[in-house]
């Protein structure tokens, strides 16, 4: 029977060969995307693990000499630079990953991107912050990305021990802290829910291509004596042959495009090509799972043939879906709503609630889709005023599962799009960086780890000599801060006019450490309240911050930052920054999540469109006999075209509204439970994506309509 199945698959005429090629091509695209998804998960895992290794925890066990280690963040033109200061306490101290030896005092290693940045900019803007002796390049083993800005600076043990976050390490690399399981689960859940479901739907749809024609052929074989088991073997061989060829092509596509895929900044940073790797379980999952899934889909599609050899010709209306299909959807919403009242205190517990809730809603949408399609079709039938509308509504109401199967991928894609865009838009709206061009964009402020007693005159002189610097103000510590812990003191004679003025008769004003209230902009009309500290006593108070006012030019800002870092090499917990710099890491993460959301959105809609095209073409092929009979009875082709268009377009537009509504509801529940945020409505960009996506799907449906006239001629009715 295996040989017969292969002959039917490859030598069953032009129709069989065309079906084999179409299924193989569809499976190749699906398998390639599946491999890309699995490799992407592995790449994100490697990227985040390397990021965690840049912030190791202290370890003093073992017999090795300790290595002093301090990780700090620096900034340059809005980009974040990771600076690691190290100092070996003996010859047996561990060596940082990615470099051949630990740098000594006055030496450094830099990543390739950092070396290019140093070479492309004047030393007084960047290079003077670091030692002069360049030892070489940091290898990929220590870099999160080819574009990572990382510098490892050597120092003496006494110098590094005084730095913020300094710790002693006796092991590096293999004993680095593991990647948090919660982060991996979250990424896998987002990718699996956003991309794997559409891929699996696409593969399942492709393997069911022309299922009705195969059912008729298998039913004829049953009538001449074939057993159900033999029919199942033949069907499995046909499906497996196409799936095996398609899976092999999927591997070829993945490895041919792996370099280009790695260069896409899915997380805001590109991957190394080697990080886009596949483990043995990943290879086996795709190589065996895709053909197995195709075989399973083929066997399921033959359930009517297994009942009786006449089951295909004597078809009856399938049992209508029941309302119980809504239960998983309701349960998913209930799980997310439960977190509003009983939010788990740990990140693992939160993942255990939110991730299953989202996946349950996604599965519930797929399960409830036929019931929603049937309900909409019955409503459309009651209001039908034209023959095409009535025919389409009755066909959808009689077999809503088949009608929904064509649009299930679109429903899932729109749900994922709504959740991703809703969450990211709201987070950016609440925590995003200061807007570009704000009036305080040229204000650079500092945060000292320990407040120094004074500021050398040379520092203020050097800052004042920089072209573009308008003021350099020392803000002193306020011993009586009250509610505002970041409030400082400044002499009224030292307060730059661009940041406001003192109250009448005041000599010392109470101001924020950056001279600008949090979340607001600088204003020359702002009046600061008077402080009770005399000017003479103010000069003896520790320094809280140094605020440099500039013309917002890049050169002035970066030269000021360099002067401050050189003057205070061990004092800064956070490097001198302007609005937007401090949020650079968060902004990069948001850009990464936005990039990942865009990838999921585009891929999901593309897969949904492919699934729709395959479903519509397959549906036309399966229904060419009834359509041919309608044409023989006098129905013009334009009515049949309207029927096909309505059968796909009406439920698609209906479920689109349900999917978007459920996506925003899930996003609101997640945001409120996790962050106490209220959903911020997405802008016109989201509406544009939805409209363009739905229009493209309508275009796909319309592109299949010319096929209708060719396959529904009188000869079709006579031959079947």
SEMI-77072 format. One record per residue (C-alpha): residue in one letter; x, y, z. Coordinates in steps of 0.2 Angstrom, whole numbers, padded with zeros to 4 digits, always signed. Layout:
<atoms>
AXYZ ...
</atoms>
This chain:
<atoms>
X+0000+0000+0000 X+0015+0012+0003 X+0020+0009-0015 X+0003+0012-0021 X+0002+0028-0011 X+0018+0035-0018 X+0012+0031-0036 X-0004+0040-0033 X+0005+0055-0025 X+0018+0057-0039 X+0010+0048-0054 X-0008+0052-0052 X-0009+0064-0066 X-0007+0083-0067 X-0019+0086-0054 X-0010+0075-0041 X+0007+0082-0046 X+0000+0100-0044 X-0007+0096-0027 X+0009+0088-0021 X+0019+0103-0027 X+0007+0116-0019 X+0007+0106-0002 X+0026+0105-0002 X+0028+0123-0006 X+0016+0128+0008 X+0024+0116+0020 X+0041+0123+0016 X+0036+0141+0020 X+0028+0135+0036 X+0043+0124+0041 X+0055+0138+0037 X+0046+0150+0048 X+0045+0137+0062 X+0064+0134+0061 X+0066+0153+0062 X+0055+0154+0077 X+0065+0140+0086 X+0082+0147+0081 X+0076+0165+0086 X+0071+0158+0104 X+0089+0151+0105 X+0097+0167+0099 X+0087+0177+0112 X+0092+0165+0126 X+0110+0167+0121 X+0108+0186+0120 X+0100+0187+0137 X+0112+0175+0145 X+0127+0185+0139 X+0118+0201+0146 X+0116+0193+0163 X+0135+0188+0163 X+0139+0207+0162 X+0131+0209+0179 X+0138+0194+0189 X+0134+0191+0207 X+0149+0191+0220 X+0157+0174+0222 X+0172+0171+0234 X+0172+0152+0235 X+0186+0142+0228 X+0205+0144+0229 X+0207+0157+0214 X+0213+0174+0218 X+0198+0186+0217 X+0194+0197+0203 X+0187+0214+0207 X+0172+0218+0195 X+0161+0234+0193 X+0148+0236+0179 X+0142+0254+0175 X+0132+0262+0161 X+0139+0276+0151 X+0130+0286+0137 X+0135+0294+0120 X+0123+0302+0109 X+0108+0293+0116 X+0117+0276+0115 X+0121+0265+0130 X+0139+0260+0133 X+0142+0246+0146 X+0159+0249+0155 X+0166+0235+0165 X+0181+0239+0177 X+0191+0224+0182 X+0207+0222+0193 X+0216+0205+0197 X+0221+0203+0215 X+0234+0189+0210 X+0240+0178+0196 X+0226+0165+0198 X+0212+0178+0196 X+0199+0173+0183 X+0200+0181+0166 X+0184+0189+0159 X+0176+0180+0145 X+0180+0186+0127 X+0198+0193+0131 X+0214+0184+0132 X+0220+0192+0148 X+0214+0204+0162 X+0219+0222+0157 X+0230+0231+0169 X+0229+0249+0175 X+0228+0261+0160 X+0223+0247+0148 X+0207+0242+0140 X+0198+0230+0128 X+0184+0236+0117 X+0170+0228+0107 X+0171+0230+0088 X+0157+0243+0088 X+0165+0252+0102 X+0181+0253+0093 X+0172+0260+0078 X+0164+0273+0089 X+0180+0278+0097 X+0189+0280+0080 X+0175+0290+0073 X+0173+0304+0086 X+0185+0317+0094 X+0194+0311+0110 X+0187+0325+0120 X+0170+0319+0117 X+0172+0301+0121 X+0190+0294+0121 X+0197+0304+0135 X+0185+0295+0147 X+0195+0279+0145 X+0213+0274+0146 X+0225+0276+0132 X+0232+0259+0130 X+0221+0248+0118 X+0225+0230+0120 X+0213+0223+0107 X+0195+0218+0103 X+0183+0209+0114 X+0177+0192+0106 X+0159+0188+0103 X+0158+0176+0118 X+0156+0192+0129 X+0145+0202+0118 X+0126+0202+0117 X+0126+0208+0099 X+0138+0213+0085 X+0132+0231+0088 X+0135+0230+0107 X+0145+0245+0114 X+0156+0236+0128 X+0173+0242+0135 X+0183+0232+0148 X+0194+0244+0158 X+0209+0238+0169 X+0213+0246+0186 X+0221+0243+0203 X+0212+0233+0216 X+0210+0248+0227 X+0203+0259+0212 X+0190+0246+0207 X+0185+0242+0225 X+0179+0260+0227 X+0168+0260+0211 X+0149+0258+0212 X+0143+0240+0212 X+0160+0233+0214 X+0161+0215+0219 X+0174+0201+0220 X+0173+0185+0208 X+0182+0169+0209 X+0174+0161+0194 X+0168+0168+0177 X+0159+0161+0162 X+0153+0143+0165 X+0148+0148+0183 X+0139+0165+0177 X+0121+0167+0184 X+0109+0157+0173 X+0096+0166+0163 X+0080+0169+0173 X+0067+0156+0168 X+0054+0168+0169 X+0061+0178+0155 X+0063+0163+0144 X+0045+0158+0147 X+0039+0175+0143 X+0048+0175+0126 X+0043+0158+0122 X+0025+0162+0126 X+0025+0178+0115 X+0033+0169+0101 X+0024+0153+0102 X+0007+0162+0103 X+0011+0175+0090 X+0020+0165+0077 X+0019+0146+0080 X+0000+0145+0080 X-0002+0154+0063 X+0012+0142+0056 X+0003+0127+0062 X-0013+0133+0056 X-0005+0136+0039 X+0003+0119+0038 X-0013+0111+0043 X-0023+0121+0030 X-0010+0116+0016 X-0011+0098+0020 X-0030+0098+0018 X-0028+0106+0001 X-0041+0097-0011 X-0047+0086+0003 X-0064+0084-0005 X-0057+0077-0021 X-0046+0064-0012 X-0061+0059-0001 X-0071+0055-0017 X-0056+0045-0024 X-0054+0036-0008 X-0073+0032-0006 X-0072+0024-0024 X-0058+0013-0018 X-0068+0008-0003 X-0082+0003-0014 X-0071-0009-0024 X-0065-0017-0008 X-0051-0007+0000 X-0052-0008+0019 X-0051+0008+0030 X-0034+0004+0036 X-0028+0003+0018 X-0036+0019+0014 X-0028+0027+0029 X-0010+0021+0024 X-0012+0028+0006 X-0018+0045+0013 X-0004+0045+0026 X+0009+0041+0012 X+0002+0055+0001 X+0002+0068+0015 X+0019+0062+0022 X+0027+0063+0004 X+0023+0081+0002 X+0027+0086+0020 X+0044+0077+0019 X+0048+0086+0003 X+0042+0103+0010 X+0051+0101+0027 X+0067+0097+0018 X+0065+0113+0008 X+0061+0122+0024 X+0078+0117+0031 X+0086+0123+0015 X+0077+0140+0016 X+0082+0143+0034 X+0100+0139+0032 X+0101+0149+0016 X+0093+0164+0024 X+0100+0162+0042 X+0113+0176+0040 X+0100+0189+0034 X+0088+0183+0048 X+0101+0186+0061 X+0104+0204+0055 X+0086+0208+0059 X+0085+0217+0076 X+0071+0207+0083 X+0075+0212+0101 X+0082+0230+0096 X+0099+0222+0092 X+0105+0210+0079 X+0110+0192+0083 X+0126+0184+0079 X+0124+0171+0065 X+0130+0157+0076 X+0117+0161+0089 X+0103+0157+0077 X+0106+0139+0080 X+0095+0123+0081 X+0098+0110+0094 X+0094+0092+0091 X+0077+0093+0099 X+0073+0108+0088 X+0078+0098+0072 X+0069+0082+0077 X+0053+0093+0082 X+0052+0100+0064 X+0059+0085+0054 X+0047+0073+0063 X+0033+0084+0069 X+0028+0093+0053 X+0026+0076+0043 X+0017+0068+0058 X+0006+0083+0059 X+0002+0082+0040 X-0002+0063+0042 X-0013+0067+0057 X-0022+0080+0046 X-0025+0068+0032 X-0032+0055+0043 X-0044+0067+0052 X-0050+0073+0035 X-0055+0055+0030 X-0066+0052+0045 X-0081+0052+0034 X-0074+0039+0022 X-0070+0028+0037 X-0088+0028+0042 X-0094+0021+0026 X-0089+0021+0008 X-0104+0030+0004 X-0101+0043+0017 X-0094+0056+0004 X-0108+0055-0008 X-0122+0054+0005 X-0116+0069+0015 X-0127+0077+0028 X-0127+0094+0036 X-0114+0094+0050 X-0120+0096+0067 X-0120+0115+0071 X-0107+0121+0084 X-0113+0123+0102 X-0111+0138+0113 X-0100+0128+0125 X-0086+0132+0113 X-0085+0149+0122 X-0080+0141+0138 X-0061+0142+0135 X-0062+0160+0130 X-0072+0165+0145 X-0060+0155+0156 X-0045+0164+0148 X-0052+0181+0152 X-0057+0175+0170 X-0038+0170+0173 X-0032+0187+0168 X-0046+0195+0179 X-0041+0184+0193 X-0024+0193+0193 X-0032+0209+0197 X-0038+0203+0214 X-0024+0191+0218 X-0008+0196+0209 X+0006+0184+0213 X+0021+0192+0221 X+0034+0183+0212 X+0039+0185+0193 X+0037+0166+0191 X+0020+0166+0199 X+0015+0181+0187 X+0021+0171+0172 X+0011+0156+0178 X-0005+0166+0178 X-0003+0178+0163 X+0005+0166+0150 X-0008+0152+0152 X-0022+0165+0152 X-0016+0173+0135 X-0014+0156+0128 X-0031+0150+0134 X-0039+0165+0126 X-0030+0161+0109 X-0036+0143+0110 X-0053+0149+0115 X-0054+0161+0099 X-0050+0146+0088 X-0063+0135+0096 X-0076+0148+0097 X-0073+0154+0079 X-0086+0142+0071 X-0099+0146+0083 X-0096+0165+0080 X-0096+0161+0061 X-0113+0152+0062 X-0121+0166+0073 X-0116+0179+0060 X-0121+0169+0046 X-0139+0166+0053 X-0140+0184+0056 X-0135+0188+0038 X-0147+0175+0031 X-0162+0184+0041 X-0157+0200+0033 X-0152+0194+0015 X-0160+0203+0001 X-0151+0196-0014 X-0148+0178-0020 X-0129+0179-0017 X-0131+0185+0001 X-0144+0171+0005 X-0133+0157-0003 X-0117+0163+0006 X-0126+0164+0022 X-0135+0147+0021 X-0118+0139+0016 X-0109+0147+0031 X-0123+0142+0043 X-0123+0124+0037 X-0104+0122+0038 X-0097+0136+0049 X-0081+0125+0053 X-0076+0126+0035 X-0080+0144+0033 X-0070+0149+0049 X-0055+0138+0044 X-0051+0150+0030 X-0050+0165+0042 X-0044+0157+0058 X-0026+0163+0055 X-0032+0181+0052 X-0042+0181+0068 X-0027+0175+0078 X-0015+0187+0070 X-0027+0202+0074 X-0028+0196+0092 X-0009+0195+0094 X-0007+0212+0085 X-0020+0220+0097 X-0012+0213+0113 X+0006+0218+0107 X+0002+0235+0101 X-0009+0239+0116 X+0003+0234+0129 X+0018+0242+0121 X+0009+0259+0117 X+0003+0260+0135 X+0020+0257+0142 X+0029+0269+0131 X+0015+0282+0135 X+0018+0280+0153 X+0037+0277+0154 X+0044+0283+0138 X+0059+0295+0137 X+0057+0314+0136 X+0051+0320+0119 X+0065+0325+0107 X+0066+0344+0106 X+0060+0348+0124 X+0066+0364+0131 X+0078+0355+0144 X+0086+0343+0131 X+0102+0353+0134 X+0102+0350+0152 X+0115+0338+0159 X+0114+0332+0177 X+0124+0320+0188 X+0120+0308+0202 X+0134+0305+0214 X+0136+0288+0223 X+0143+0298+0238 X+0141+0316+0239 X+0158+0325+0238 X+0161+0339+0250 X+0165+0352+0236 X+0168+0354+0217 X+0186+0360+0212 X+0186+0376+0203 X+0195+0368+0189 X+0180+0357+0185 X+0169+0373+0183 X+0182+0382+0173 X+0184+0367+0161 X+0165+0366+0159 X+0163+0385+0156 X+0177+0384+0143 X+0167+0372+0132 X+0159+0380+0117 X+0140+0379+0119 X+0140+0377+0138 X+0129+0391+0145 X+0130+0387+0164 X+0137+0375+0177 X+0128+0375+0193 X+0132+0366+0209 X+0117+0359+0219 X+0120+0356+0237 X+0112+0343+0248 X+0096+0348+0257 X+0097+0341+0275 X+0078+0344+0277 X+0071+0337+0262 X+0053+0333+0268 X+0043+0323+0256 X+0054+0326+0240 X+0070+0316+0243 X+0078+0323+0228 X+0076+0341+0233 X+0092+0351+0234 X+0098+0369+0237 X+0106+0382+0227 X+0112+0400+0230 X+0100+0412+0221 X+0116+0421+0213 X+0121+0404+0205 X+0104+0400+0198 X+0104+0401+0179 X+0089+0412+0172 X+0084+0398+0160 X+0079+0387+0175 X+0068+0400+0184 X+0071+0413+0198 X+0071+0413+0217 X+0056+0420+0227 X+0057+0438+0233 X+0070+0441+0247 X+0077+0423+0246 X+0095+0420+0245 X+0094+0401+0244 X+0081+0391+0234 X+0075+0374+0236 X+0076+0365+0219 X+0077+0348+0211 X+0094+0340+0209 X+0093+0343+0190 X+0085+0360+0191 X+0070+0353+0182 X+0055+0345+0190 X+0053+0327+0185 X+0042+0325+0170 X+0042+0343+0166 X+0053+0355+0156 X+0064+0370+0161 X+0056+0387+0162 X+0063+0404+0165 X+0046+0409+0173 X+0046+0396+0187 X+0048+0403+0205 X+0057+0392+0217 X+0053+0392+0236 X+0065+0400+0248 X+0075+0389+0259 X+0080+0392+0277 X+0098+0388+0275 X+0110+0404+0275 X+0122+0406+0260 X+0137+0404+0271 X+0131+0387+0278 X+0126+0382+0260 X+0144+0382+0254 X+0149+0369+0268 X+0135+0357+0263 X+0140+0341+0252 X+0137+0342+0234 X+0121+0334+0228 X+0123+0336+0209 X+0131+0347+0195 X+0119+0353+0182 X+0127+0359+0166 X+0116+0370+0154 X+0121+0369+0136 X+0114+0374+0119 X+0109+0355+0116 X+0123+0353+0103 X+0130+0335+0103 X+0148+0342+0105 X+0144+0352+0120 X+0135+0338+0129 X+0148+0325+0126 X+0162+0336+0130 X+0154+0341+0147 X+0150+0322+0150 X+0169+0318+0147 X+0175+0332+0159 X+0163+0326+0173 X+0168+0308+0171 X+0187+0312+0171 X+0185+0323+0186 X+0175+0310+0196 X+0180+0293+0190 X+0173+0284+0205 X+0159+0294+0210 X+0145+0291+0198 X+0132+0278+0200 X+0124+0283+0184 X+0134+0293+0171 X+0130+0311+0168 X+0115+0312+0158 X+0102+0322+0148 X+0084+0319+0147 X+0082+0303+0137 X+0099+0296+0142 X+0094+0288+0158 X+0079+0280+0149 X+0091+0274+0135 X+0091+0256+0142 X+0072+0256+0144 X+0070+0264+0127 X+0081+0251+0119 X+0070+0237+0127 X+0054+0246+0120 X+0062+0247+0103 X+0066+0228+0104 X+0049+0224+0110 X+0041+0235+0096 X+0052+0227+0083 X+0047+0209+0089 X+0029+0215+0089 X+0031+0221+0071 X+0039+0204+0066 X+0025+0194+0074 X+0012+0206+0066 X+0019+0205+0049 X+0023+0186+0049 X+0006+0182+0057 X-0004+0192+0044 X+0007+0185+0030 X+0004+0168+0036 X-0015+0171+0038 X-0015+0178+0020 X-0007+0162+0014 X-0019+0151+0024 X-0033+0161+0017 X-0027+0159-0001 X-0025+0140+0001 X-0042+0139+0009 X-0051+0149-0004 X-0043+0139-0019 X-0046+0123-0010 X-0064+0127-0007 X-0067+0132-0025 X-0059+0116-0031 X-0070+0106-0018 X-0086+0115-0023 X-0084+0116-0042 X-0098+0103-0045 X-0111+0112-0035 X-0106+0129-0043 X-0106+0121-0060 X-0124+0115-0057 X-0129+0132-0051 X-0122+0139-0068 X-0132+0126-0077 X-0148+0131-0068 X-0145+0149-0074 X-0135+0157-0061 X-0123+0170-0068 X-0104+0169-0064 X-0105+0186-0055 X-0117+0179-0042 X-0106+0165-0039 X-0091+0177-0037 X-0102+0187-0024 X-0105+0170-0015 X-0087+0166-0014 X-0082+0184-0008 X-0096+0185+0005 X-0092+0168+0012 X-0074+0174+0016 X-0076+0192+0018 X-0091+0193+0030 X-0085+0181+0043 X-0067+0188+0041 X-0073+0206+0045 X-0084+0200+0059 X-0071+0190+0068 X-0059+0204+0065 X-0069+0215+0077 X-0070+0201+0090 X-0051+0198+0089 X-0047+0216+0091 X-0059+0218+0105 X-0052+0203+0114 X-0035+0209+0111 X-0038+0226+0119 X-0047+0217+0134 X-0033+0205+0137 X-0020+0220+0136 X-0030+0230+0148 X-0032+0216+0161 X-0013+0213+0160 X-0008+0231+0161 X-0020+0235+0176 X-0014+0219+0185 X+0004+0220+0182 X+0008+0239+0181 X-0008+0248+0187 X-0009+0256+0169 X-0025+0260+0159 X-0024+0255+0141 X-0019+0269+0130 X-0028+0268+0113 X-0016+0265+0099 X-0013+0278+0086 X-0016+0278+0067 X-0002+0266+0064 X-0012+0252+0072 X-0027+0256+0062 X-0017+0257+0046 X-0009+0240+0049 X-0027+0233+0052 X-0034+0241+0037 X-0020+0237+0025 X-0020+0219+0032 X-0038+0216+0029 X-0038+0225+0012 X-0023+0213+0007 X-0034+0198+0013 X-0049+0204+0002 X-0037+0206-0012 X-0031+0188-0010 X-0049+0183-0011 X-0052+0193-0026 X-0037+0186-0035 X-0045+0169-0034 X-0061+0173-0042 X-0055+0172-0060 X-0052+0154-0056 X-0071+0151-0053 X-0076+0153-0071 X-0063+0141-0078 X-0068+0127-0065 X-0087+0128-0066 X-0090+0125-0084 X-0104+0112-0090 X-0090+0099-0093 X-0087+0099-0074 X-0105+0095-0070 X-0105+0081-0083 X-0088+0073-0078 X-0092+0072-0059 
</atoms>
